[in-house]
Structure formats: C-alpha cells, structure tokens
C-alpha cells in the first residue's frame, strides 16, 4: 500500500535527515530526556540475589523489544549496596554494550525494573511519546552504532546517548504514528511468524524423508513404479529382489537398539569395517616453523554438505604426513565437536589442504560405498540424537574410537546410489520451497524497517490511516515482537 507524503517540508537541522514536515521540530535527547546507567550487585554475595523480589534485567533483555519479565530478581540489600536504580514502566532501555547485534538495541519496559551497568535507562520528558521514541531509535540502529565505533568493541556512553538527534512532531502526532506502527508491525510480525512456521514444517519434512529412506529404503510406491515401468532414467531400473510385486520390502531386526528394523537384505557392520577414520592434526602454535605451511580446514569450514576452501589459515604439515593429514576429493569430513556429526564431502580443490583435529576424515575401504549415502546417514543420526551421551545432551566431542563403533545401515551400493538420487531430488524440491519462503521473510523484514523509518521521519503521513486511529498498545504486541 502507498501512503501519502506531508504537504509541506522544510530543511532538517539534523544530520541524519534531509527534510522534515514544516510543523515538526528537532532536538537532541539530552534536552528531552533523563538518562542513567544501571548496576549489578556482587554476584558472589548470595544475600544480594537469593529470594530477591526486585526485578533486574541484563543487556540481552533488549532483544525482546518489549520487556515484561525480568532476567533475574535481586534483594533489597543487593539493591542498596549497588548502583542499580529503578526505571519506571513505559520508559526505554538501551544496551550500551553487548555481544553481536545487541549493542544499542532498544526496548520499552512493560514493568518497572532495574538494570545492569551495560544498559541505560531513557526516560522521555512530557514532549516525547516513549513509543514514538522507541521507533525512532530502532530506525536509527546503525547510525547509533556508528556513534559507538560501529562494529568495534567500543560501547556507547551516556554522553553519546544524549547527543542523538530526534525529530519532534507534536505529541499527539507522535502517539498517532506510534499507534499506526504498533498495528502495522504486529501484522507484519504475524505474517513472518507464519512463514517461519512453514519453514519449520519444511525442515521437519526433510528430516522425516531422510530418516525414513536411509533406515527403511525407498517408499513402496517408488519401488513399485520401478518394478512395473523400469524406473526413471536417473535411477536406472534397479529394484531389490525382495520387493516382490507389491513394492513392499521385507524387514528384519537390525540388532541395533536405537535403529530398529531395516530391510532384510541390508547389513549393519561397524563403521570401522567400512571406512578408515582419521582425526586431523593438532594445531600447535609453538611448533610452527613455517617450513611446511599448507592451508587447513577447521570445524567451522565444514557445514552440512558445504566446505569452505577460501582464506584458510595455515599450519606446518611435512610432506611425510600428507597421507594422514591431508584431504582428497571424495573424502567425507565429519565434525568432532561443535555440532557433532555435521558432515560434507570433499569436492575438487587446488593445491594441498590439511585438516585440523576438530575433524574426522572418513575414507571408504572398498568400492561398495557411496559417501553421499553416508552423508545422509550422518545428517539423520545428528538430527535424531544418535550422537547423545546418556540420552540427555549431545556429546561434547565425538572421538574416533566412538565413531568407529557406530553401526549404521548399509544397503548394496547400487541401492545406496538409487537412494541418494531419490533423496537429492526430493530434498532439492524442499530446499527450493524453503528458499522461496525465506525470500518472502526477507522482503517482509525489509518492508517493516522501511515503514518504521518512513513514518518516524515524516516521509509518509499516517494521521488519517485507520490503524493510526485504532492502533494497539505494546502490551498486546509483546508476543509478536519477541
């Protein structure tokens, strides 16, 4: 929908805007608000935290946009013995520092609370509607970060916060703009949430497809199609003899408790009988001489079905150690830590590349293996919790000894190849749909930001829009903004 502009504009006195509606003013936050930082009671003193009843929030709370729950509770003794200060409901808080994108993010309070020293309370005076100010600060996230050194580790301080310029429409118009944005962003956020639910369902569909196929074989309708029509060109005309005329394959107990039944003609040998498993070279800064430097792969360079070969770090690996500590096309690399079991197949690359101790290199011992099938097996095993310790949490590290002992399904090689072709085709369809939905989310997110910026800067006039008249209160938007 297109929105009308204001009828008249004037040159803006603010560096961040070229023009303003003629009836708007502008001012810095230092003249229009009260600002102060919080504090944290001594974490080592239980009397400051145990059985507390005073709300206290940390920097991460700003990610909620509208805060209705404290991060923790502190005691009255802790409050009295720290620099923590009360912040009233409806005021704003901004992260002066924080990890990643947290720095300079802003949120509005749905409760009175205290905060830590890495946050600033921002209490607008009677000429500023807090909700309008929230949207203005949100729209200028990058400009405010630039005040604090951009992507550098420097934090924002109260003096910088006070220097932030703000447009100043009449107070009733600020409230109108805020109501409009509350309503419109809630609509957009609802659409985005539904799209994300669709992505989650597509991921579930992919996982279920892989799990079913690598443990039970091709669906009976696919086998039946092959039996009657000779199969499609990309899958040859292979059909297991035990499929019969109905496409149903006989099953047997796999002998592996967590695996259950598998097709009767499949096997479950331990991995060490199928692949060599070699852990990469330990990186030792002290032993780097520079004589035999070659690039090497780290855990982060191996994502699902993708390997990064660009801008790799280097380590010393003498030529005599190349057979063990370097890779070649067709090797299967498996993450030993992090997302345990994450895997990708080595493709073509130039030169010689090693791999670090955070990775296992799997290389087929015989010609009866298709590494692509094993990659699907590992994806299934990771997603279904096969690599778990005590059934509670993912193991921190997957040792070579542990990995070698796992018994995974092993169909005949020609069946592995047919399964791979089927899964690649079907997962590509799912992936295409997922990318389309992600593109819609990107467009909605961009539209949301553009709408906020246009409204708070006066590029569009929303005073007569029905959402500006009806609007909504941020308490009703807490879920949508989370």
C-alpha positions, 0 to 999 in steps of 0.5 A: 500500500502507498501512503501519502507524503506531508504537504509541506517540508522544510530543511532538517537541522539534523544530520541524519535527515534531509527534510522534515514536515514544516510543523515538526521540530528537532532536538537532541535527547539530552534536552528531552530526556533523563538518562542513567546507567544501571548496576549489578550487585556482587554476584558472589554475595548470595544475600544480594540475589537469593529470594530477591523480589526486585526485578533486574534485567541484563543487556540481552533483555533488549532483544525482546523489544518489549520487556515484561519479565525480568532476567533475574530478581535481586534483594533489597540489600543487593539493591542498596549496596549497588548502583542499580536504580529503578526505571519506571514502566513505559520508559526505554532501555538501551544496551550500551554494550553487548555481544553481536547485534545487541549493542544499542538495541532498544526496548520499552519496559512493560514493568518497572525494573532495574538494570545492569551497568551495560544498559541505560535507562531513557526516560522521555520528558512530557514532549516525547511519546516513549513509543514514538521514541522507541521507533525512532531509535530502532530506525536509527540502529546503525547510525547509533552504532556508528556513534559507538565505533560501529562494529568495534568493541567500543560501547556507547556512553551516556554522553553519546546517548544524549547527543542523538538527534530526534525529530519532534512532531507534536505529541499527539502526532507522535502517539498517532504514528506510534499507534499506526506502527504498533498495528502495522508491525504486529501484522507484519510480525504475524505474517513472518511468524507464519512463514517461519512456521512453514519453514519449520514444517519444511525442515521437519519434512526433510528430516522425516524423508531422510530418516525414513529412506536411509533406515527403511529404503525407498517408499513402496510406491517408488519401488513399485513404479520401478518394478512395473515401468523400469524406473526413471532414467536417473535411477536406472531400473534397479529394484531389490529382489525382495520387493516382490510385486507389491513394492513392499520390502521385507524387514528384519531386526537390525540388532541395533537398539536405537535403529530398529528394523531395516530391510532384510537384505541390508547389513549393519557392520561397524563403521570401522569395517567400512571406512578408515577414520582419521582425526586431523592434526593438532594445531600447535602454535609453538611448533610452527616453523613455517617450513611446511605451511599448507592451508587447513580446514577447521570445524567451522569450514565444514557445514552440512554438505558445504566446505569452505576452501577460501582464506584458510589459515595455515599450519606446518604439515611435512610432506611425510604426513600428507597421507594422514593429514591431508584431504582428497576429493571424495573424502567425507569430513565429519565434525568432532565437536561443535555440532557433532556429526555435521558432515560434507564431502570433499569436492575438487580443490587446488593445491594441498589442504590439511585438516585440523583435529576438530575433524574426522576424515572418513575414507571408504575401504572398498568400492561398495560405498557411496559417501553421499549415502553416508552423508545422509546417514550422518545428517539423520543420526545428528538430527535424531540424537544418535550422537547423545551421551546418556540420552540427555545432551549431545556429546561434547566431542565425538572421538574416533574410537566412538565413531568407529563403533557406530553401526549404521545401515548399509544397503548394496551400493547400487541401492545406496546410489538409487537412494541418494538420487531419490533423496537429492531430488526430493530434498532439492524440491524442499530446499527450493520451497524453503528458499522461496519462503525465506525470500518472502521473510526477507522482503517482509523484514525489509518492508517493516524497517522501511515503514518504521523509518518512513513514518518516524521521519515524516516521509509518509503521513499516517494521521488519517490511516485507520490503524493510526486511529485504532492502533494497539498498545505494546502490551498486546504486541509483546508476543509478536515482537519477541 
